[in-house]
Amino acid sequence: MSYADYKASDAYTSKISGASIEILLLNANDPSEVIIGRLTGHNVNEDYETLPIEECGEDGVDEIVDGRHTITGNLPAFFSPQWMDRLPTRQDFLGKRYTIMRRVGENWPHAGTVIEVVTGAKLSRIGTQQGARGVMTIDLAYTAERRYNGEEWSELAGT
């Protein structure tokens, strides 16, 4: 199914639960390699720096110019030894880059439709949480270069 078909459907304008979206952490050099699949969340912050310009003799800001752009985020997931073995360690983290993809989950209408992609991600923190009760979890923090919405990614991927 094309992204245009998805946009023409009722699903495009419907509110959806986080459970209907799957999140994948992929090797940027080989997107077929899933580092972690089915993450439990994706928190992303995209900041656009704005610089207010005030000139002497003026009563306030007359112009706001654009500055740098940054993307940061974190990815909570359930821990498994398999996924932990795929993550970088001190010995091999240099140069590793990741792609983070959000797409409609397999049991939902328009399954597999990509709705957001973050590229050029580098992990800046790997944390694990372990309690006597409950499931072990991982929390990954990252800094990235670009975020594409679903329509932009569809055009880029030709879908």
TORKOL-4160 file (C-alpha; in steps of 0.2 Angstrom, whole numbers, padded with zeros to 4 digits, m for minus):
159
<pt num="1" X="0000" Y="0000" Z="0000"/>
<pt num="2" X="0006" Y="0017" Z="m0004"/>
<pt num="3" X="0007" Y="0032" Z="0008"/>
<pt num="4" X="m0006" Y="0041" Z="m0003"/>
<pt num="5" X="m0018" Y="0027" Z="0000"/>
<pt num="6" X="m0015" Y="0029" Z="0019"/>
<pt num="7" X="m0018" Y="0048" Z="0018"/>
<pt num="8" X="m0034" Y="0044" Z="0009"/>
<pt num="9" X="m0040" Y="0033" Z="0023"/>
<pt num="10" X="m0049" Y="0037" Z="0039"/>
<pt num="11" X="m0034" Y="0030" Z="0048"/>
<pt num="12" X="m0024" Y="0046" Z="0043"/>
<pt num="13" X="m0035" Y="0058" Z="0053"/>
<pt num="14" X="m0040" Y="0046" Z="0067"/>
<pt num="15" X="m0032" Y="0047" Z="0085"/>
<pt num="16" X="m0022" Y="0031" Z="0088"/>
<pt num="17" X="m0015" Y="0023" Z="0103"/>
<pt num="18" X="0004" Y="0021" Z="0106"/>
<pt num="19" X="0001" Y="0002" Z="0106"/>
<pt num="20" X="m0004" Y="0003" Z="0087"/>
<pt num="21" X="0013" Y="0009" Z="0082"/>
<pt num="22" X="0029" Y="m0001" Z="0082"/>
<pt num="23" X="0046" Y="0006" Z="0084"/>
<pt num="24" X="0062" Y="m0001" Z="0077"/>
<pt num="25" X="0080" Y="0003" Z="0080"/>
<pt num="26" X="0089" Y="m0002" Z="0064"/>
<pt num="27" X="0108" Y="m0002" Z="0059"/>
<pt num="28" X="0110" Y="0013" Z="0048"/>
<pt num="29" X="0122" Y="0005" Z="0037"/>
<pt num="30" X="0111" Y="m0011" Z="0035"/>
<pt num="31" X="0093" Y="m0007" Z="0038"/>
<pt num="32" X="0089" Y="m0025" Z="0037"/>
<pt num="33" X="0098" Y="m0028" Z="0053"/>
<pt num="34" X="0085" Y="m0024" Z="0067"/>
<pt num="35" X="0095" Y="m0020" Z="0083"/>
<pt num="36" X="0079" Y="m0019" Z="0094"/>
<pt num="37" X="0062" Y="m0022" Z="0088"/>
<pt num="38" X="0046" Y="m0018" Z="0097"/>
<pt num="39" X="0052" Y="m0004" Z="0108"/>
<pt num="40" X="0040" Y="0001" Z="0122"/>
<pt num="41" X="0041" Y="0020" Z="0117"/>
<pt num="42" X="0049" Y="0034" Z="0108"/>
<pt num="43" X="0052" Y="0051" Z="0115"/>
<pt num="44" X="0059" Y="0063" Z="0103"/>
<pt num="45" X="0063" Y="0082" Z="0105"/>
<pt num="46" X="0067" Y="0092" Z="0090"/>
<pt num="47" X="0073" Y="0109" Z="0094"/>
<pt num="48" X="0074" Y="0124" Z="0083"/>
<pt num="49" X="0085" Y="0138" Z="0090"/>
<pt num="50" X="0078" Y="0155" Z="0088"/>
<pt num="51" X="0088" Y="0171" Z="0091"/>
<pt num="52" X="0079" Y="0187" Z="0096"/>
<pt num="53" X="0088" Y="0202" Z="0088"/>
<pt num="54" X="0087" Y="0218" Z="0098"/>
<pt num="55" X="0095" Y="0234" Z="0092"/>
<pt num="56" X="0101" Y="0249" Z="0102"/>
<pt num="57" X="0088" Y="0262" Z="0102"/>
<pt num="58" X="0073" Y="0251" Z="0099"/>
<pt num="59" X="0060" Y="0246" Z="0111"/>
<pt num="60" X="0061" Y="0227" Z="0109"/>
<pt num="61" X="0064" Y="0213" Z="0097"/>
<pt num="62" X="0062" Y="0217" Z="0079"/>
<pt num="63" X="0068" Y="0201" Z="0071"/>
<pt num="64" X="0070" Y="0183" Z="0076"/>
<pt num="65" X="0083" Y="0173" Z="0066"/>
<pt num="66" X="0084" Y="0154" Z="0065"/>
<pt num="67" X="0099" Y="0146" Z="0073"/>
<pt num="68" X="0104" Y="0128" Z="0074"/>
<pt num="69" X="0093" Y="0112" Z="0075"/>
<pt num="70" X="0095" Y="0098" Z="0086"/>
<pt num="71" X="0086" Y="0081" Z="0089"/>
<pt num="72" X="0087" Y="0071" Z="0105"/>
<pt num="73" X="0077" Y="0057" Z="0111"/>
<pt num="74" X="0076" Y="0041" Z="0121"/>
<pt num="75" X="0070" Y="0024" Z="0118"/>
<pt num="76" X="0063" Y="0013" Z="0132"/>
<pt num="77" X="0062" Y="m0006" Z="0129"/>
<pt num="78" X="0061" Y="m0022" Z="0137"/>
<pt num="79" X="0078" Y="m0030" Z="0141"/>
<pt num="80" X="0084" Y="m0046" Z="0133"/>
<pt num="81" X="0101" Y="m0053" Z="0132"/>
<pt num="82" X="0100" Y="m0054" Z="0113"/>
<pt num="83" X="0096" Y="m0035" Z="0111"/>
<pt num="84" X="0109" Y="m0030" Z="0124"/>
<pt num="85" X="0122" Y="m0040" Z="0114"/>
<pt num="86" X="0117" Y="m0030" Z="0098"/>
<pt num="87" X="0120" Y="m0013" Z="0107"/>
<pt num="88" X="0137" Y="m0004" Z="0107"/>
<pt num="89" X="0149" Y="m0005" Z="0121"/>
<pt num="90" X="0164" Y="0005" Z="0126"/>
<pt num="91" X="0175" Y="m0006" Z="0114"/>
<pt num="92" X="0165" Y="m0003" Z="0098"/>
<pt num="93" X="0153" Y="0012" Z="0100"/>
<pt num="94" X="0163" Y="0024" Z="0089"/>
<pt num="95" X="0155" Y="0027" Z="0072"/>
<pt num="96" X="0139" Y="0017" Z="0075"/>
<pt num="97" X="0124" Y="0025" Z="0068"/>
<pt num="98" X="0106" Y="0020" Z="0069"/>
<pt num="99" X="0089" Y="0023" Z="0060"/>
<pt num="100" X="0073" Y="0024" Z="0071"/>
<pt num="101" X="0057" Y="0020" Z="0062"/>
<pt num="102" X="0039" Y="0022" Z="0068"/>
<pt num="103" X="0026" Y="0012" Z="0058"/>
<pt num="104" X="0009" Y="0006" Z="0059"/>
<pt num="105" X="0009" Y="m0011" Z="0069"/>
<pt num="106" X="0005" Y="m0027" Z="0060"/>
<pt num="107" X="m0012" Y="m0030" Z="0068"/>
<pt num="108" X="m0019" Y="m0013" Z="0063"/>
<pt num="109" X="m0026" Y="m0006" Z="0047"/>
<pt num="110" X="m0013" Y="0000" Z="0035"/>
<pt num="111" X="0000" Y="m0011" Z="0044"/>
<pt num="112" X="0018" Y="m0007" Z="0039"/>
<pt num="113" X="0015" Y="0011" Z="0034"/>
<pt num="114" X="0030" Y="0021" Z="0040"/>
<pt num="115" X="0024" Y="0037" Z="0049"/>
<pt num="116" X="0041" Y="0044" Z="0055"/>
<pt num="117" X="0059" Y="0040" Z="0053"/>
<pt num="118" X="0074" Y="0048" Z="0063"/>
<pt num="119" X="0091" Y="0046" Z="0054"/>
<pt num="120" X="0109" Y="0048" Z="0059"/>
<pt num="121" X="0106" Y="0043" Z="0077"/>
<pt num="122" X="0120" Y="0040" Z="0088"/>
<pt num="123" X="0117" Y="0033" Z="0105"/>
<pt num="124" X="0123" Y="0044" Z="0120"/>
<pt num="125" X="0117" Y="0033" Z="0134"/>
<pt num="126" X="0112" Y="0015" Z="0138"/>
<pt num="127" X="0104" Y="0012" Z="0154"/>
<pt num="128" X="0096" Y="m0004" Z="0162"/>
<pt num="129" X="0083" Y="m0005" Z="0176"/>
<pt num="130" X="0082" Y="m0021" Z="0186"/>
<pt num="131" X="0070" Y="m0024" Z="0201"/>
<pt num="132" X="0066" Y="m0039" Z="0211"/>
<pt num="133" X="0049" Y="m0039" Z="0203"/>
<pt num="134" X="0044" Y="m0034" Z="0186"/>
<pt num="135" X="0053" Y="m0035" Z="0169"/>
<pt num="136" X="0070" Y="m0029" Z="0166"/>
<pt num="137" X="0071" Y="m0014" Z="0154"/>
<pt num="138" X="0083" Y="m0004" Z="0144"/>
<pt num="139" X="0083" Y="0015" Z="0141"/>
<pt num="140" X="0093" Y="0022" Z="0126"/>
<pt num="141" X="0096" Y="0040" Z="0124"/>
<pt num="142" X="0102" Y="0047" Z="0107"/>
<pt num="143" X="0106" Y="0063" Z="0097"/>
<pt num="144" X="0101" Y="0062" Z="0078"/>
<pt num="145" X="0103" Y="0072" Z="0062"/>
<pt num="146" X="0086" Y="0072" Z="0054"/>
<pt num="147" X="0068" Y="0068" Z="0057"/>
<pt num="148" X="0056" Y="0064" Z="0042"/>
<pt num="149" X="0038" Y="0063" Z="0044"/>
<pt num="150" X="0028" Y="0050" Z="0035"/>
<pt num="151" X="0025" Y="0060" Z="0019"/>
<pt num="152" X="0043" Y="0065" Z="0017"/>
<pt num="153" X="0049" Y="0047" Z="0020"/>
<pt num="154" X="0037" Y="0041" Z="0007"/>
<pt num="155" X="0044" Y="0053" Z="m0006"/>
<pt num="156" X="0062" Y="0049" Z="m0001"/>
<pt num="157" X="0058" Y="0030" Z="m0002"/>
<pt num="158" X="0047" Y="0031" Z="m0017"/>
<pt num="159" X="0032" Y="0022" Z="m0009"/>
